[in-house]
Amino acid sequence: MISHEHLKPRVWRKSDGPLCFVSHQWTDVDHPDPFGEQLDVLKDTLTHLQDLFTSPDHNESYAHPPPVSLADHSRLWIWLDYWSVPQSRERATERLKAIMSIPEFAFNASFLLVLCPPVAHRVTGATCDFAAWEGRGWCRLERMAFIMPRYTVASPPALYIVHGCGKFERGTNISFFLPSQSVFNGLFTVEADRGHLTGVVQTIFERGCSALRKQGDMAAWRRTLSMK
């Protein structure tokens, strides 16, 4: 994976094409994917998007049409933390602004892709898979930012979970609102991040509650208020 500073990403606008928001966990302290294992799976997945959206392994309890049409696959943009957020200490102010913008990108994304092939963490040796992803504070933040404005009691929005090349799952993750699933109860490599995310979570709640009320989904609106 190439960092924000080296990639020099362009600004994305809705008119440019659909956006895929990629959520993943880092497999080293200073680099998200030192051996390119996650990147290989991501590239394979993006090459087979139609398979991702129509996999027979999906949970069909909730019917969801493909979030991106076949004609728009070639116009898809990708948000991923390492290349969408400044990484250097010299750009700390820009980094904070980018972090605060996460809810905006997640809100406008066409779908959330959870990139979680089983990879051993380079330092701890722990397996970084979907179960580990669910416990990470940053991953919980990204999940909440995507789900909140789309949440309904009857049919939660889908997450496209990638366990490996050609190994897809569409999950609904209806337990995200439980206290045990809180962003602040998640694991953080840098403990100070827990406190820094308060403002971002507040923005997610305000944006989500406002969207649900405008949609007239009062059941979901009440639940998000009680969750707040």
C-alpha positions in Angstrom: 0.0 0.0 0.0 1.2 3.5 -0.8 0.8 6.3 1.7 -1.2 9.5 1.2 2.0 11.5 0.9 3.4 9.4 -1.9 0.1 8.7 -3.7 -1.0 12.3 -3.9 -4.7 11.4 -4.2 -7.2 13.6 -6.0 -10.3 15.1 -4.5 -13.4 13.0 -4.9 -16.8 14.4 -5.8 -20.1 12.6 -6.1 -20.3 13.4 -9.8 -16.9 11.6 -10.4 -18.4 8.2 -9.7 -19.4 5.9 -6.8 -17.3 5.5 -3.7 -16.2 2.3 -2.0 -15.2 2.9 1.7 -12.6 0.2 2.7 -12.3 -0.6 6.4 -9.4 -2.7 7.5 -7.0 -3.2 10.4 -3.3 -2.6 10.4 -1.0 -5.6 10.5 2.1 -3.8 11.8 2.7 -0.8 14.1 3.9 1.6 11.4 2.5 0.1 8.2 -1.0 -1.2 7.5 0.1 -4.1 5.2 3.9 -4.6 5.2 3.8 -7.7 2.9 0.9 -6.6 0.7 -1.4 -9.4 1.7 -4.4 -7.3 2.2 -3.7 -5.3 -0.9 -3.6 -8.4 -3.1 -7.0 -9.4 -1.8 -8.4 -5.9 -2.3 -7.1 -5.8 -5.9 -8.6 -9.2 -6.6 -12.0 -8.2 -5.1 -12.1 -5.0 -7.1 -11.4 -7.0 -10.3 -14.4 -9.2 -9.5 -17.0 -6.7 -8.1 -19.9 -8.5 -9.7 -19.0 -11.7 -7.9 -18.8 -9.7 -4.7 -22.3 -8.3 -5.1 -23.9 -11.6 -6.2 -22.0 -14.2 -4.2 -24.2 -17.2 -3.1 -22.6 -17.1 0.3 -24.4 -13.9 1.2 -27.0 -13.8 3.9 -30.2 -13.5 1.9 -32.4 -12.7 4.9 -32.2 -9.1 3.9 -32.6 -8.3 0.2 -30.3 -5.7 -1.1 -29.7 -4.8 -4.8 -26.1 -4.3 -5.9 -24.9 -1.0 -4.6 -23.0 -0.1 -7.8 -24.3 -0.9 -11.3 -22.1 -2.9 -13.7 -21.7 0.2 -15.9 -20.2 2.2 -13.0 -17.6 -0.4 -11.9 -14.9 1.3 -14.0 -15.7 4.7 -12.3 -15.4 3.4 -8.7 -13.3 5.4 -6.3 -11.7 3.9 -3.2 -11.4 5.4 0.3 -8.8 3.7 2.5 -7.2 5.3 5.5 -3.5 4.9 4.5 -3.8 6.7 1.2 -6.8 8.9 2.1 -5.5 10.4 5.4 -2.1 12.2 5.8 0.3 10.0 7.7 3.3 12.1 8.5 3.7 13.9 11.9 4.5 17.1 10.0 0.9 17.2 8.6 -0.8 16.6 12.0 -3.3 19.4 11.4 -4.3 18.1 8.0 -4.5 14.6 9.4 -7.0 15.7 12.1 -9.2 17.4 9.4 -9.1 14.2 7.3 -10.2 12.2 10.4 -13.0 14.6 11.0 -14.1 14.1 7.4 -14.5 10.3 7.8 -18.3 10.6 8.5 -18.8 12.6 5.3 -17.1 10.0 3.1 -18.8 7.1 4.8 -22.2 8.8 4.5 -21.7 9.3 0.8 -20.1 5.9 0.0 -22.1 3.4 -2.1 -20.9 0.5 0.1 -18.6 -0.5 2.9 -16.0 -3.1 2.2 -14.5 -4.9 5.2 -11.1 -6.1 4.1 -10.2 -8.8 6.6 -8.3 -11.8 5.2 -6.6 -13.7 8.0 -3.1 -12.1 8.4 -0.7 -12.5 11.2 0.3 -9.2 12.9 4.0 -8.6 12.2 4.7 -7.7 15.9 2.2 -9.5 18.1 1.6 -12.6 15.9 -2.1 -12.3 16.5 -4.4 -13.2 13.7 -6.1 -10.1 12.1 -9.4 -11.4 10.7 -13.0 -10.4 10.9 -13.3 -11.2 14.6 -10.3 -9.0 15.3 -11.7 -6.3 13.0 -14.9 -6.1 15.0 -12.9 -5.3 18.2 -10.8 -2.5 16.8 -12.0 1.0 17.8 -11.1 2.7 14.5 -12.9 -0.1 12.5 -16.0 0.4 14.8 -15.9 4.1 14.0 -15.9 3.5 10.3 -18.7 0.9 10.6 -20.8 3.3 12.7 -20.2 6.2 10.2 -21.5 4.1 7.4 -24.4 2.4 9.1 -25.9 5.2 11.2 -27.6 7.3 8.5 -28.8 4.1 6.7 -30.0 2.3 9.8 -33.5 0.8 9.9 -34.9 -1.5 12.6 -36.4 -3.8 9.9 -33.5 -4.1 7.5 -30.0 -3.0 8.6 -27.6 -1.9 5.8 -25.3 -4.6 4.4 -21.5 -4.8 4.9 -19.5 -6.6 2.2 -17.0 -8.7 4.1 -14.0 -10.1 2.3 -12.2 -13.0 4.0 -9.9 -13.7 1.1 -9.6 -13.9 -2.7 -13.1 -15.0 -3.9 -14.3 -15.4 -0.3 -17.1 -12.9 0.2 -19.9 -12.5 2.7 -22.7 -9.9 3.0 -23.4 -9.3 6.7 -25.9 -7.0 8.3 -24.2 -6.5 11.7 -27.3 -5.6 13.6 -25.5 -5.6 17.0 -23.5 -2.4 16.3 -25.6 -0.4 18.6 -24.9 -2.5 21.7 -22.7 -0.8 24.4 -20.2 -3.7 24.1 -19.8 -2.6 20.4 -19.1 1.0 21.3 -16.2 2.8 19.5 -14.9 3.7 22.9 -14.9 0.1 24.2 -12.8 -0.9 21.2 -9.1 -1.6 21.1 -6.7 1.2 20.1 -3.0 0.8 19.3 -2.5 4.5 20.3 -4.5 4.9 23.5 -4.9 8.7 23.0 -7.0 8.1 19.9 -9.9 7.0 22.1 -10.4 10.5 23.4 -9.6 12.2 20.1 -12.6 10.6 18.4 -15.3 12.1 20.7 -16.1 14.9 18.2 -16.2 12.5 15.3 -18.6 10.2 17.0 -20.8 13.2 17.9 -20.9 14.3 14.3 -21.8 10.7 13.2 -24.8 10.7 15.6 -26.0 14.2 14.7 -25.7 13.4 10.9 -27.4 10.0 11.3 -30.2 11.2 13.5 -30.9 14.1 11.2 -31.0 11.8 8.2 -33.3 9.2 9.8 -35.8 11.9 11.0 -35.9 13.4 7.5 -36.7 10.0 6.1 -39.5 9.6 8.6 -38.1 6.4 10.2 -39.0 7.3 13.7 -38.3 3.8 15.1 -34.7 4.0 13.9 -34.5 7.6 15.1 -35.6 6.7 18.6 -33.2 3.8 18.8 -30.2 6.0 17.7 -31.2 8.6 20.3 -31.3 6.0 23.0 -27.9 4.7 21.8 -26.5 8.2 22.0 
